[in-house]
Amino acid sequence: MKARELREMANDQLLEELRKVQERLLRDVRIRVASGEGVNAHEARACRRDIARIRTILRERELNASAAKGGGAKA
């Protein structure tokens, strides 16, 4: 997924998407590798990158919310 698409989602939608991607990584990629089936390396990489994008966006939102409450961000 594109970061732009992810940024348009609400937090609960992002968490659901994160769950789906993690499940896909486990079920579709890791299990096929363990069973000896052929898997394209780019599938696993794409899943890991999607997970990282989603977590990054959630963390940015968390930091922005704490800064807006007056918590401030440490440099």
CHARMM internal coordinates of N, CA and C (Angstrom, degrees):
IC EDIT
DIST 1 N 1 CA 1.4506
DIST 1 CA 1 C 1.5249
ANGL 1 N 1 CA 1 C 109.74
DIST 1 C 2 N 1.2888
ANGL 1 CA 1 C 2 N 114.57
DIHE 1 N 1 CA 1 C 2 N 153.19
DIST 2 N 2 CA 1.4500
ANGL 1 C 2 N 2 CA 120.93
DIHE 1 CA 1 C 2 N 2 CA 177.66
DIST 2 CA 2 C 1.5248
ANGL 2 N 2 CA 2 C 109.16
DIHE 1 C 2 N 2 CA 2 C -83.48
DIST 2 C 3 N 1.3201
ANGL 2 CA 2 C 3 N 116.17
DIHE 2 N 2 CA 2 C 3 N 147.67
DIST 3 N 3 CA 1.4593
ANGL 2 C 3 N 3 CA 121.05
DIHE 2 CA 2 C 3 N 3 CA 179.06
DIST 3 CA 3 C 1.5228
ANGL 3 N 3 CA 3 C 110.68
DIHE 2 C 3 N 3 CA 3 C -61.42
DIST 3 C 4 N 1.3138
ANGL 3 CA 3 C 4 N 117.01
DIHE 3 N 3 CA 3 C 4 N -35.35
DIST 4 N 4 CA 1.4706
ANGL 3 C 4 N 4 CA 120.92
DIHE 3 CA 3 C 4 N 4 CA 179.76
DIST 4 CA 4 C 1.5300
ANGL 4 N 4 CA 4 C 110.38
DIHE 3 C 4 N 4 CA 4 C -61.15
DIST 4 C 5 N 1.3258
ANGL 4 CA 4 C 5 N 116.78
DIHE 4 N 4 CA 4 C 5 N -42.89
DIST 5 N 5 CA 1.4672
ANGL 4 C 5 N 5 CA 121.25
DIHE 4 CA 4 C 5 N 5 CA 178.44
DIST 5 CA 5 C 1.5280
ANGL 5 N 5 CA 5 C 110.63
DIHE 4 C 5 N 5 CA 5 C -63.56
DIST 5 C 6 N 1.3142
ANGL 5 CA 5 C 6 N 115.96
DIHE 5 N 5 CA 5 C 6 N -41.18
DIST 6 N 6 CA 1.4602
ANGL 5 C 6 N 6 CA 120.50
DIHE 5 CA 5 C 6 N 6 CA -178.27
DIST 6 CA 6 C 1.5263
ANGL 6 N 6 CA 6 C 111.27
DIHE 5 C 6 N 6 CA 6 C -67.89
DIST 6 C 7 N 1.3178
ANGL 6 CA 6 C 7 N 117.36
DIHE 6 N 6 CA 6 C 7 N -38.13
DIST 7 N 7 CA 1.4651
ANGL 6 C 7 N 7 CA 120.68
DIHE 6 CA 6 C 7 N 7 CA -179.20
DIST 7 CA 7 C 1.5249
ANGL 7 N 7 CA 7 C 112.28
DIHE 6 C 7 N 7 CA 7 C -66.00
DIST 7 C 8 N 1.3096
ANGL 7 CA 7 C 8 N 117.28
DIHE 7 N 7 CA 7 C 8 N -22.87
DIST 8 N 8 CA 1.4599
ANGL 7 C 8 N 8 CA 121.26
DIHE 7 CA 7 C 8 N 8 CA 179.27
DIST 8 CA 8 C 1.5276
ANGL 8 N 8 CA 8 C 112.28
DIHE 7 C 8 N 8 CA 8 C -79.98
DIST 8 C 9 N 1.3223
ANGL 8 CA 8 C 9 N 117.16
DIHE 8 N 8 CA 8 C 9 N -12.96
DIST 9 N 9 CA 1.4619
ANGL 8 C 9 N 9 CA 122.04
DIHE 8 CA 8 C 9 N 9 CA -178.64
DIST 9 CA 9 C 1.5280
ANGL 9 N 9 CA 9 C 110.77
DIHE 8 C 9 N 9 CA 9 C -83.46
DIST 9 C 10 N 1.3269
ANGL 9 CA 9 C 10 N 114.95
DIHE 9 N 9 CA 9 C 10 N 154.20
DIST 10 N 10 CA 1.4649
ANGL 9 C 10 N 10 CA 121.21
DIHE 9 CA 9 C 10 N 10 CA 173.69
DIST 10 CA 10 C 1.5319
ANGL 10 N 10 CA 10 C 108.39
DIHE 9 C 10 N 10 CA 10 C -78.91
DIST 10 C 11 N 1.3217
ANGL 10 CA 10 C 11 N 116.06
DIHE 10 N 10 CA 10 C 11 N 164.39
DIST 11 N 11 CA 1.4633
ANGL 10 C 11 N 11 CA 120.67
DIHE 10 CA 10 C 11 N 11 CA -177.75
DIST 11 CA 11 C 1.5239
ANGL 11 N 11 CA 11 C 112.48
DIHE 10 C 11 N 11 CA 11 C -58.49
DIST 11 C 12 N 1.3310
ANGL 11 CA 11 C 12 N 117.56
DIHE 11 N 11 CA 11 C 12 N -42.39
DIST 12 N 12 CA 1.4637
ANGL 11 C 12 N 12 CA 119.05
DIHE 11 CA 11 C 12 N 12 CA -179.28
DIST 12 CA 12 C 1.5263
ANGL 12 N 12 CA 12 C 111.28
DIHE 11 C 12 N 12 CA 12 C -66.66
DIST 12 C 13 N 1.3226
ANGL 12 CA 12 C 13 N 117.28
DIHE 12 N 12 CA 12 C 13 N -33.60
DIST 13 N 13 CA 1.4585
ANGL 12 C 13 N 13 CA 120.34
DIHE 12 CA 12 C 13 N 13 CA 175.65
DIST 13 CA 13 C 1.5287
ANGL 13 N 13 CA 13 C 110.62
DIHE 12 C 13 N 13 CA 13 C -68.03
DIST 13 C 14 N 1.3305
ANGL 13 CA 13 C 14 N 116.48
DIHE 13 N 13 CA 13 C 14 N -38.39
DIST 14 N 14 CA 1.4616
ANGL 13 C 14 N 14 CA 120.17
DIHE 13 CA 13 C 14 N 14 CA 178.06
DIST 14 CA 14 C 1.5280
ANGL 14 N 14 CA 14 C 111.11
DIHE 13 C 14 N 14 CA 14 C -64.66
DIST 14 C 15 N 1.3101
ANGL 14 CA 14 C 15 N 116.52
DIHE 14 N 14 CA 14 C 15 N -41.33
DIST 15 N 15 CA 1.4613
ANGL 14 C 15 N 15 CA 119.95
DIHE 14 CA 14 C 15 N 15 CA 179.22
DIST 15 CA 15 C 1.5280
ANGL 15 N 15 CA 15 C 110.83
DIHE 14 C 15 N 15 CA 15 C -64.26
DIST 15 C 16 N 1.3207
ANGL 15 CA 15 C 16 N 116.85
DIHE 15 N 15 CA 15 C 16 N -38.90
DIST 16 N 16 CA 1.4616
ANGL 15 C 16 N 16 CA 120.82
DIHE 15 CA 15 C 16 N 16 CA 177.16
DIST 16 CA 16 C 1.5321
ANGL 16 N 16 CA 16 C 110.40
DIHE 15 C 16 N 16 CA 16 C -65.97
DIST 16 C 17 N 1.3141
ANGL 16 CA 16 C 17 N 116.91
DIHE 16 N 16 CA 16 C 17 N -42.15
DIST 17 N 17 CA 1.4683
ANGL 16 C 17 N 17 CA 121.00
DIHE 16 CA 16 C 17 N 17 CA 178.56
DIST 17 CA 17 C 1.5327
ANGL 17 N 17 CA 17 C 110.39
DIHE 16 C 17 N 17 CA 17 C -64.43
DIST 17 C 18 N 1.3327
ANGL 17 CA 17 C 18 N 116.41
DIHE 17 N 17 CA 17 C 18 N -39.69
DIST 18 N 18 CA 1.4611
ANGL 17 C 18 N 18 CA 121.05
DIHE 17 CA 17 C 18 N 18 CA 177.16
DIST 18 CA 18 C 1.5269
ANGL 18 N 18 CA 18 C 110.56
DIHE 17 C 18 N 18 CA 18 C -59.66
DIST 18 C 19 N 1.3212
ANGL 18 CA 18 C 19 N 116.13
DIHE 18 N 18 CA 18 C 19 N -44.43
DIST 19 N 19 CA 1.4579
ANGL 18 C 19 N 19 CA 120.71
DIHE 18 CA 18 C 19 N 19 CA 178.89
DIST 19 CA 19 C 1.5333
ANGL 19 N 19 CA 19 C 110.86
DIHE 18 C 19 N 19 CA 19 C -61.48
DIST 19 C 20 N 1.3223
ANGL 19 CA 19 C 20 N 116.59
DIHE 19 N 19 CA 19 C 20 N -42.98
DIST 20 N 20 CA 1.4655
ANGL 19 C 20 N 20 CA 120.90
DIHE 19 CA 19 C 20 N 20 CA -179.68
DIST 20 CA 20 C 1.5349
ANGL 20 N 20 CA 20 C 111.66
DIHE 19 C 20 N 20 CA 20 C -63.59
DIST 20 C 21 N 1.3218
ANGL 20 CA 20 C 21 N 115.99
DIHE 20 N 20 CA 20 C 21 N -43.58
DIST 21 N 21 CA 1.4688
ANGL 20 C 21 N 21 CA 119.42
DIHE 20 CA 20 C 21 N 21 CA -178.06
DIST 21 CA 21 C 1.5250
ANGL 21 N 21 CA 21 C 110.38
DIHE 20 C 21 N 21 CA 21 C -68.03
DIST 21 C 22 N 1.3305
ANGL 21 CA 21 C 22 N 117.29
DIHE 21 N 21 CA 21 C 22 N -40.81
DIST 22 N 22 CA 1.4565
ANGL 21 C 22 N 22 CA 120.14
DIHE 21 CA 21 C 22 N 22 CA 178.15
DIST 22 CA 22 C 1.5247
ANGL 22 N 22 CA 22 C 110.98
DIHE 21 C 22 N 22 CA 22 C -63.19
DIST 22 C 23 N 1.3292
ANGL 22 CA 22 C 23 N 116.25
DIHE 22 N 22 CA 22 C 23 N -40.12
DIST 23 N 23 CA 1.4520
ANGL 22 C 23 N 23 CA 120.53
DIHE 22 CA 22 C 23 N 23 CA 178.14
DIST 23 CA 23 C 1.5315
ANGL 23 N 23 CA 23 C 110.54
DIHE 22 C 23 N 23 CA 23 C -65.21
DIST 23 C 24 N 1.3342
ANGL 23 CA 23 C 24 N 116.18
DIHE 23 N 23 CA 23 C 24 N -41.60
DIST 24 N 24 CA 1.4646
ANGL 23 C 24 N 24 CA 120.04
DIHE 23 CA 23 C 24 N 24 CA 178.71
DIST 24 CA 24 C 1.5255
ANGL 24 N 24 CA 24 C 110.72
DIHE 23 C 24 N 24 CA 24 C -62.80
DIST 24 C 25 N 1.3239
ANGL 24 CA 24 C 25 N 116.25
DIHE 24 N 24 CA 24 C 25 N -40.81
DIST 25 N 25 CA 1.4559
ANGL 24 C 25 N 25 CA 119.92
DIHE 24 CA 24 C 25 N 25 CA 178.71
DIST 25 CA 25 C 1.5217
ANGL 25 N 25 CA 25 C 110.55
DIHE 24 C 25 N 25 CA 25 C -61.16
DIST 25 C 26 N 1.3075
ANGL 25 CA 25 C 26 N 116.34
DIHE 25 N 25 CA 25 C 26 N -45.37
DIST 26 N 26 CA 1.4590
ANGL 25 C 26 N 26 CA 120.19
DIHE 25 CA 25 C 26 N 26 CA -179.24
DIST 26 CA 26 C 1.5191
ANGL 26 N 26 CA 26 C 110.97
DIHE 25 C 26 N 26 CA 26 C -67.45
DIST 26 C 27 N 1.3073
ANGL 26 CA 26 C 27 N 116.13
DIHE 26 N 26 CA 26 C 27 N -54.60
DIST 27 N 27 CA 1.4636
ANGL 26 C 27 N 27 CA 120.78
DIHE 26 CA 26 C 27 N 27 CA -172.02
DIST 27 CA 27 C 1.5203
ANGL 27 N 27 CA 27 C 112.40
DIHE 26 C 27 N 27 CA 27 C -71.30
DIST 27 C 28 N 1.3095
ANGL 27 CA 27 C 28 N 115.97
DIHE 27 N 27 CA 27 C 28 N -52.96
DIST 28 N 28 CA 1.4564
ANGL 27 C 28 N 28 CA 119.33
DIHE 27 CA 27 C 28 N 28 CA -171.14
DIST 28 CA 28 C 1.5198
ANGL 28 N 28 CA 28 C 113.83
DIHE 27 C 28 N 28 CA 28 C -80.03
DIST 28 C 29 N 1.2850
ANGL 28 CA 28 C 29 N 117.40
DIHE 28 N 28 CA 28 C 29 N -35.13
DIST 29 N 29 CA 1.4585
ANGL 28 C 29 N 29 CA 119.28
DIHE 28 CA 28 C 29 N 29 CA -172.05
DIST 29 CA 29 C 1.5154
ANGL 29 N 29 CA 29 C 111.99
DIHE 28 C 29 N 29 CA 29 C -101.19
DIST 29 C 30 N 1.3009
ANGL 29 CA 29 C 30 N 117.86
DIHE 29 N 29 CA 29 C 30 N -58.27
DIST 30 N 30 CA 1.4649
ANGL 29 C 30 N 30 CA 119.88
DIHE 29 CA 29 C 30 N 30 CA -174.00
DIST 30 CA 30 C 1.5274
ANGL 30 N 30 CA 30 C 112.72
DIHE 29 C 30 N 30 CA 30 C -65.16
DIST 30 C 31 N 1.3118
ANGL 30 CA 30 C 31 N 117.03
DIHE 30 N 30 CA 30 C 31 N -39.60
DIST 31 N 31 CA 1.4610
ANGL 30 C 31 N 31 CA 119.23
DIHE 30 CA 30 C 31 N 31 CA -179.10
DIST 31 CA 31 C 1.5224
ANGL 31 N 31 CA 31 C 110.36
DIHE 30 C 31 N 31 CA 31 C -68.55
DIST 31 C 32 N 1.3374
ANGL 31 CA 31 C 32 N 117.51
DIHE 31 N 31 CA 31 C 32 N -38.48
DIST 32 N 32 CA 1.4609
ANGL 31 C 32 N 32 CA 119.80
DIHE 31 CA 31 C 32 N 32 CA 177.60
DIST 32 CA 32 C 1.5251
ANGL 32 N 32 CA 32 C 111.08
DIHE 31 C 32 N 32 CA 32 C -64.94
DIST 32 C 33 N 1.3226
ANGL 32 CA 32 C 33 N 116.62
DIHE 32 N 32 CA 32 C 33 N -37.26
DIST 33 N 33 CA 1.4586
ANGL 32 C 33 N 33 CA 119.82
DIHE 32 CA 32 C 33 N 33 CA 177.78
DIST 33 CA 33 C 1.5206
ANGL 33 N 33 CA 33 C 109.80
DIHE 32 C 33 N 33 CA 33 C -65.40
DIST 33 C 34 N 1.3183
ANGL 33 CA 33 C 34 N 117.05
DIHE 33 N 33 CA 33 C 34 N -44.45
DIST 34 N 34 CA 1.4593
ANGL 33 C 34 N 34 CA 121.08
DIHE 33 CA 33 C 34 N 34 CA -178.42
DIST 34 CA 34 C 1.5297
ANGL 34 N 34 CA 34 C 111.80
DIHE 33 C 34 N 34 CA 34 C -65.36
DIST 34 C 35 N 1.3330
ANGL 34 CA 34 C 35 N 116.56
DIHE 34 N 34 CA 34 C 35 N -33.15
DIST 35 N 35 CA 1.4585
ANGL 34 C 35 N 35 CA 119.46
DIHE 34 CA 34 C 35 N 35 CA -178.54
DIST 35 CA 35 C 1.5210
ANGL 35 N 35 CA 35 C 112.65
DIHE 34 C 35 N 35 CA 35 C -84.08
DIST 35 C 36 N 1.3191
ANGL 35 CA 35 C 36 N 116.95
DIHE 35 N 35 CA 35 C 36 N -4.82
DIST 36 N 36 CA 1.4509
ANGL 35 C 36 N 36 CA 120.73
DIHE 35 CA 35 C 36 N 36 CA 176.59
DIST 36 CA 36 C 1.5159
ANGL 36 N 36 CA 36 C 114.37
DIHE 35 C 36 N 36 CA 36 C 91.45
DIST 36 C 37 N 1.3365
ANGL 36 CA 36 C 37 N 117.09
DIHE 36 N 36 CA 36 C 37 N 2.54
DIST 37 N 37 CA 1.4596
ANGL 36 C 37 N 37 CA 119.55
DIHE 36 CA 36 C 37 N 37 CA 177.58
DIST 37 CA 37 C 1.5194
ANGL 37 N 37 CA 37 C 109.25
DIHE 36 C 37 N 37 CA 37 C -72.07
DIST 37 C 38 N 1.3029
ANGL 37 CA 37 C 38 N 115.60
DIHE 37 N 37 CA 37 C 38 N 155.27
DIST 38 N 38 CA 1.4541
ANGL 37 C 38 N 38 CA 119.73
DIHE 37 CA 37 C 38 N 38 CA 177.89
DIST 38 CA 38 C 1.5187
ANGL 38 N 38 CA 38 C 111.57
DIHE 37 C 38 N 38 CA 38 C -73.87
DIST 38 C 39 N 1.3138
ANGL 38 CA 38 C 39 N 115.94
DIHE 38 N 38 CA 38 C 39 N 134.71
DIST 39 N 39 CA 1.4604
ANGL 38 C 39 N 39 CA 121.71
DIHE 38 CA 38 C 39 N 39 CA 178.89
DIST 39 CA 39 C 1.5102
ANGL 39 N 39 CA 39 C 108.06
DIHE 38 C 39 N 39 CA 39 C -136.19
DIST 39 C 40 N 1.2969
ANGL 39 CA 39 C 40 N 115.78
DIHE 39 N 39 CA 39 C 40 N 135.81
DIST 40 N 40 CA 1.4575
ANGL 39 C 40 N 40 CA 118.94
DIHE 39 CA 39 C 40 N 40 CA 174.95
DIST 40 CA 40 C 1.5193
ANGL 40 N 40 CA 40 C 109.00
DIHE 39 C 40 N 40 CA 40 C -72.75
DIST 40 C 41 N 1.2992
ANGL 40 CA 40 C 41 N 116.05
DIHE 40 N 40 CA 40 C 41 N 134.69
DIST 41 N 41 CA 1.4649
ANGL 40 C 41 N 41 CA 120.40
DIHE 40 CA 40 C 41 N 41 CA -178.50
DIST 41 CA 41 C 1.5206
ANGL 41 N 41 CA 41 C 110.99
DIHE 40 C 41 N 41 CA 41 C -63.16
DIST 41 C 42 N 1.3078
ANGL 41 CA 41 C 42 N 117.11
DIHE 41 N 41 CA 41 C 42 N -29.36
DIST 42 N 42 CA 1.4539
ANGL 41 C 42 N 42 CA 119.21
DIHE 41 CA 41 C 42 N 42 CA -177.05
DIST 42 CA 42 C 1.5298
ANGL 42 N 42 CA 42 C 112.32
DIHE 41 C 42 N 42 CA 42 C -68.98
DIST 42 C 43 N 1.3406
ANGL 42 CA 42 C 43 N 117.82
DIHE 42 N 42 CA 42 C 43 N -22.18
DIST 43 N 43 CA 1.4677
ANGL 42 C 43 N 43 CA 120.01
DIHE 42 CA 42 C 43 N 43 CA 178.18
DIST 43 CA 43 C 1.5255
ANGL 43 N 43 CA 43 C 110.69
DIHE 42 C 43 N 43 CA 43 C -64.84
DIST 43 C 44 N 1.3214
ANGL 43 CA 43 C 44 N 116.32
DIHE 43 N 43 CA 43 C 44 N -49.04
DIST 44 N 44 CA 1.4611
ANGL 43 C 44 N 44 CA 120.69
DIHE 43 CA 43 C 44 N 44 CA -179.74
DIST 44 CA 44 C 1.5195
ANGL 44 N 44 CA 44 C 110.26
DIHE 43 C 44 N 44 CA 44 C -64.53
DIST 44 C 45 N 1.3161
ANGL 44 CA 44 C 45 N 116.69
DIHE 44 N 44 CA 44 C 45 N -42.02
DIST 45 N 45 CA 1.4566
ANGL 44 C 45 N 45 CA 121.10
DIHE 44 CA 44 C 45 N 45 CA 179.72
DIST 45 CA 45 C 1.5312
ANGL 45 N 45 CA 45 C 110.80
DIHE 44 C 45 N 45 CA 45 C -62.73
DIST 45 C 46 N 1.3118
ANGL 45 CA 45 C 46 N 116.88
DIHE 45 N 45 CA 45 C 46 N -43.12
DIST 46 N 46 CA 1.4667
ANGL 45 C 46 N 46 CA 120.87
DIHE 45 CA 45 C 46 N 46 CA 179.86
DIST 46 CA 46 C 1.5245
ANGL 46 N 46 CA 46 C 111.23
DIHE 45 C 46 N 46 CA 46 C -62.99
DIST 46 C 47 N 1.3342
ANGL 46 CA 46 C 47 N 117.04
DIHE 46 N 46 CA 46 C 47 N -40.69
DIST 47 N 47 CA 1.4701
ANGL 46 C 47 N 47 CA 120.75
DIHE 46 CA 46 C 47 N 47 CA 177.97
DIST 47 CA 47 C 1.5244
ANGL 47 N 47 CA 47 C 110.60
DIHE 46 C 47 N 47 CA 47 C -63.49
DIST 47 C 48 N 1.3306
ANGL 47 CA 47 C 48 N 116.67
DIHE 47 N 47 CA 47 C 48 N -46.02
DIST 48 N 48 CA 1.4687
ANGL 47 C 48 N 48 CA 119.80
DIHE 47 CA 47 C 48 N 48 CA -179.43
DIST 48 CA 48 C 1.5201
ANGL 48 N 48 CA 48 C 111.03
DIHE 47 C 48 N 48 CA 48 C -63.05
DIST 48 C 49 N 1.3149
ANGL 48 CA 48 C 49 N 117.58
DIHE 48 N 48 CA 48 C 49 N -38.86
DIST 49 N 49 CA 1.4603
ANGL 48 C 49 N 49 CA 120.61
DIHE 48 CA 48 C 49 N 49 CA 179.40
DIST 49 CA 49 C 1.5188
ANGL 49 N 49 CA 49 C 111.21
DIHE 48 C 49 N 49 CA 49 C -68.61
DIST 49 C 50 N 1.3345
ANGL 49 CA 49 C 50 N 117.90
DIHE 49 N 49 CA 49 C 50 N -39.00
DIST 50 N 50 CA 1.4613
ANGL 49 C 50 N 50 CA 120.58
DIHE 49 CA 49 C 50 N 50 CA 176.42
DIST 50 CA 50 C 1.5260
ANGL 50 N 50 CA 50 C 110.75
DIHE 49 C 50 N 50 CA 50 C -61.81
DIST 50 C 51 N 1.3310
ANGL 50 CA 50 C 51 N 116.00
DIHE 50 N 50 CA 50 C 51 N -42.43
DIST 51 N 51 CA 1.4626
ANGL 50 C 51 N 51 CA 120.80
DIHE 50 CA 50 C 51 N 51 CA 178.02
DIST 51 CA 51 C 1.5282
ANGL 51 N 51 CA 51 C 109.68
DIHE 50 C 51 N 51 CA 51 C -60.56
DIST 51 C 52 N 1.3188
ANGL 51 CA 51 C 52 N 116.88
DIHE 51 N 51 CA 51 C 52 N -44.90
DIST 52 N 52 CA 1.4677
ANGL 51 C 52 N 52 CA 120.63
DIHE 51 CA 51 C 52 N 52 CA -179.89
DIST 52 CA 52 C 1.5216
ANGL 52 N 52 CA 52 C 111.11
DIHE 51 C 52 N 52 CA 52 C -63.68
DIST 52 C 53 N 1.3323
ANGL 52 CA 52 C 53 N 117.81
DIHE 52 N 52 CA 52 C 53 N -41.34
DIST 53 N 53 CA 1.4685
ANGL 52 C 53 N 53 CA 120.77
DIHE 52 CA 52 C 53 N 53 CA 178.64
DIST 53 CA 53 C 1.5143
ANGL 53 N 53 CA 53 C 111.29
DIHE 52 C 53 N 53 CA 53 C -60.91
DIST 53 C 54 N 1.3235
ANGL 53 CA 53 C 54 N 115.99
DIHE 53 N 53 CA 53 C 54 N -46.50
DIST 54 N 54 CA 1.4686
ANGL 53 C 54 N 54 CA 120.07
DIHE 53 CA 53 C 54 N 54 CA -178.44
DIST 54 CA 54 C 1.5219
ANGL 54 N 54 CA 54 C 110.39
DIHE 53 C 54 N 54 CA 54 C -63.67
DIST 54 C 55 N 1.3274
ANGL 54 CA 54 C 55 N 117.40
DIHE 54 N 54 CA 54 C 55 N -46.41
DIST 55 N 55 CA 1.4656
ANGL 54 C 55 N 55 CA 120.23
DIHE 54 CA 54 C 55 N 55 CA 179.77
DIST 55 CA 55 C 1.5265
ANGL 55 N 55 CA 55 C 111.70
DIHE 54 C 55 N 55 CA 55 C -62.96
DIST 55 C 56 N 1.3156
ANGL 55 CA 55 C 56 N 117.24
DIHE 55 N 55 CA 55 C 56 N -36.60
DIST 56 N 56 CA 1.4572
ANGL 55 C 56 N 56 CA 120.99
DIHE 55 CA 55 C 56 N 56 CA 178.91
DIST 56 CA 56 C 1.5186
ANGL 56 N 56 CA 56 C 110.57
DIHE 55 C 56 N 56 CA 56 C -64.40
DIST 56 C 57 N 1.3070
ANGL 56 CA 56 C 57 N 117.40
DIHE 56 N 56 CA 56 C 57 N -44.72
DIST 57 N 57 CA 1.4600
ANGL 56 C 57 N 57 CA 121.17
DIHE 56 CA 56 C 57 N 57 CA -179.65
DIST 57 CA 57 C 1.5256
ANGL 57 N 57 CA 57 C 110.57
DIHE 56 C 57 N 57 CA 57 C -65.05
DIST 57 C 58 N 1.3252
ANGL 57 CA 57 C 58 N 117.22
DIHE 57 N 57 CA 57 C 58 N -42.16
DIST 58 N 58 CA 1.4640
ANGL 57 C 58 N 58 CA 120.09
DIHE 57 CA 57 C 58 N 58 CA 177.62
DIST 58 CA 58 C 1.5254
ANGL 58 N 58 CA 58 C 111.08
DIHE 57 C 58 N 58 CA 58 C -62.20
DIST 58 C 59 N 1.3253
ANGL 58 CA 58 C 59 N 116.73
DIHE 58 N 58 CA 58 C 59 N -41.06
DIST 59 N 59 CA 1.4677
ANGL 58 C 59 N 59 CA 120.63
DIHE 58 CA 58 C 59 N 59 CA 179.73
DIST 59 CA 59 C 1.5188
ANGL 59 N 59 CA 59 C 111.11
DIHE 58 C 59 N 59 CA 59 C -67.07
DIST 59 C 60 N 1.3366
ANGL 59 CA 59 C 60 N 117.50
DIHE 59 N 59 CA 59 C 60 N -40.42
DIST 60 N 60 CA 1.4699
ANGL 59 C 60 N 60 CA 120.66
DIHE 59 CA 59 C 60 N 60 CA 177.02
DIST 60 CA 60 C 1.5194
ANGL 60 N 60 CA 60 C 110.56
DIHE 59 C 60 N 60 CA 60 C -59.49
DIST 60 C 61 N 1.3274
ANGL 60 CA 60 C 61 N 115.98
DIHE 60 N 60 CA 60 C 61 N -43.75
DIST 61 N 61 CA 1.4637
ANGL 60 C 61 N 61 CA 119.86
DIHE 60 CA 60 C 61 N 61 CA 179.50
DIST 61 CA 61 C 1.5244
ANGL 61 N 61 CA 61 C 111.41
DIHE 60 C 61 N 61 CA 61 C -64.73
DIST 61 C 62 N 1.3252
ANGL 61 CA 61 C 62 N 115.80
DIHE 61 N 61 CA 61 C 62 N -38.77
DIST 62 N 62 CA 1.4645
ANGL 61 C 62 N 62 CA 120.10
DIHE 61 CA 61 C 62 N 62 CA 178.18
DIST 62 CA 62 C 1.5254
ANGL 62 N 62 CA 62 C 110.75
DIHE 61 C 62 N 62 CA 62 C -62.91
DIST 62 C 63 N 1.3189
ANGL 62 CA 62 C 63 N 116.89
DIHE 62 N 62 CA 62 C 63 N -44.52
DIST 63 N 63 CA 1.4602
ANGL 62 C 63 N 63 CA 120.75
DIHE 62 CA 62 C 63 N 63 CA 179.99
DIST 63 CA 63 C 1.5267
ANGL 63 N 63 CA 63 C 111.43
DIHE 62 C 63 N 63 CA 63 C -67.22
DIST 63 C 64 N 1.3187
ANGL 63 CA 63 C 64 N 117.13
DIHE 63 N 63 CA 63 C 64 N -39.37
DIST 64 N 64 CA 1.4663
ANGL 63 C 64 N 64 CA 120.38
DIHE 63 CA 63 C 64 N 64 CA 178.05
DIST 64 CA 64 C 1.5149
ANGL 64 N 64 CA 64 C 111.34
DIHE 63 C 64 N 64 CA 64 C -65.19
DIST 64 C 65 N 1.3244
ANGL 64 CA 64 C 65 N 117.08
DIHE 64 N 64 CA 64 C 65 N -37.51
DIST 65 N 65 CA 1.4612
ANGL 64 C 65 N 65 CA 120.67
DIHE 64 CA 64 C 65 N 65 CA 178.97
DIST 65 CA 65 C 1.5214
ANGL 65 N 65 CA 65 C 110.73
DIHE 64 C 65 N 65 CA 65 C -67.41
DIST 65 C 66 N 1.3301
ANGL 65 CA 65 C 66 N 117.45
DIHE 65 N 65 CA 65 C 66 N -40.64
DIST 66 N 66 CA 1.4642
ANGL 65 C 66 N 66 CA 119.56
DIHE 65 CA 65 C 66 N 66 CA -179.93
DIST 66 CA 66 C 1.5270
ANGL 66 N 66 CA 66 C 110.58
DIHE 65 C 66 N 66 CA 66 C -70.65
DIST 66 C 67 N 1.3120
ANGL 66 CA 66 C 67 N 117.93
DIHE 66 N 66 CA 66 C 67 N -33.51
DIST 67 N 67 CA 1.4673
ANGL 66 C 67 N 67 CA 120.93
DIHE 66 CA 66 C 67 N 67 CA 177.60
DIST 67 CA 67 C 1.5229
ANGL 67 N 67 CA 67 C 110.25
DIHE 66 C 67 N 67 CA 67 C -69.38
DIST 67 C 68 N 1.3160
ANGL 67 CA 67 C 68 N 117.05
DIHE 67 N 67 CA 67 C 68 N -35.97
DIST 68 N 68 CA 1.4659
ANGL 67 C 68 N 68 CA 120.99
DIHE 67 CA 67 C 68 N 68 CA 179.84
DIST 68 CA 68 C 1.5253
ANGL 68 N 68 CA 68 C 110.94
DIHE 67 C 68 N 68 CA 68 C -69.24
DIST 68 C 69 N 1.3179
ANGL 68 CA 68 C 69 N 116.66
DIHE 68 N 68 CA 68 C 69 N -27.72
DIST 69 N 69 CA 1.4725
ANGL 68 C 69 N 69 CA 120.90
DIHE 68 CA 68 C 69 N 69 CA 179.39
DIST 69 CA 69 C 1.5239
ANGL 69 N 69 CA 69 C 111.47
DIHE 68 C 69 N 69 CA 69 C -81.37
DIST 69 C 70 N 1.3193
ANGL 69 CA 69 C 70 N 116.14
DIHE 69 N 69 CA 69 C 70 N -5.12
DIST 70 N 70 CA 1.4534
ANGL 69 C 70 N 70 CA 118.95
DIHE 69 CA 69 C 70 N 70 CA 179.38
DIST 70 CA 70 C 1.5141
ANGL 70 N 70 CA 70 C 113.29
DIHE 69 C 70 N 70 CA 70 C 100.08
DIST 70 C 71 N 1.3121
ANGL 70 CA 70 C 71 N 117.03
DIHE 70 N 70 CA 70 C 71 N 4.90
DIST 71 N 71 CA 1.4654
ANGL 70 C 71 N 71 CA 120.79
DIHE 70 CA 70 C 71 N 71 CA 179.13
DIST 71 CA 71 C 1.5054
ANGL 71 N 71 CA 71 C 112.01
DIHE 70 C 71 N 71 CA 71 C -69.30
DIST 71 C 72 N 1.3213
ANGL 71 CA 71 C 72 N 115.25
DIHE 71 N 71 CA 71 C 72 N -33.21
DIST 72 N 72 CA 1.4639
ANGL 71 C 72 N 72 CA 119.75
DIHE 71 CA 71 C 72 N 72 CA -179.96
DIST 72 CA 72 C 1.5054
ANGL 72 N 72 CA 72 C 111.78
DIHE 71 C 72 N 72 CA 72 C 70.15
DIST 72 C 73 N 1.2896
ANGL 72 CA 72 C 73 N 114.95
DIHE 72 N 72 CA 72 C 73 N 150.74
DIST 73 N 73 CA 1.4597
ANGL 72 C 73 N 73 CA 120.32
DIHE 72 CA 72 C 73 N 73 CA 178.93
DIST 73 CA 73 C 1.5142
ANGL 73 N 73 CA 73 C 108.78
DIHE 72 C 73 N 73 CA 73 C -101.95
DIST 73 C 74 N 1.3197
ANGL 73 CA 73 C 74 N 115.85
DIHE 73 N 73 CA 73 C 74 N 141.33
DIST 74 N 74 CA 1.4603
ANGL 73 C 74 N 74 CA 120.50
DIHE 73 CA 73 C 74 N 74 CA 177.73
DIST 74 CA 74 C 1.5108
ANGL 74 N 74 CA 74 C 108.77
DIHE 73 C 74 N 74 CA 74 C -84.94
DIST 74 C 75 N 1.2990
ANGL 74 CA 74 C 75 N 116.41
DIHE 74 N 74 CA 74 C 75 N 142.46
DIST 75 N 75 CA 1.4635
ANGL 74 C 75 N 75 CA 120.26
DIHE 74 CA 74 C 75 N 75 CA -179.21
DIST 75 CA 75 C 1.5001
ANGL 75 N 75 CA 75 C 110.85
DIHE 74 C 75 N 75 CA 75 C -91.03
END
COOR INIT
IC SEED 1 N 1 CA 1 C
IC BUILD
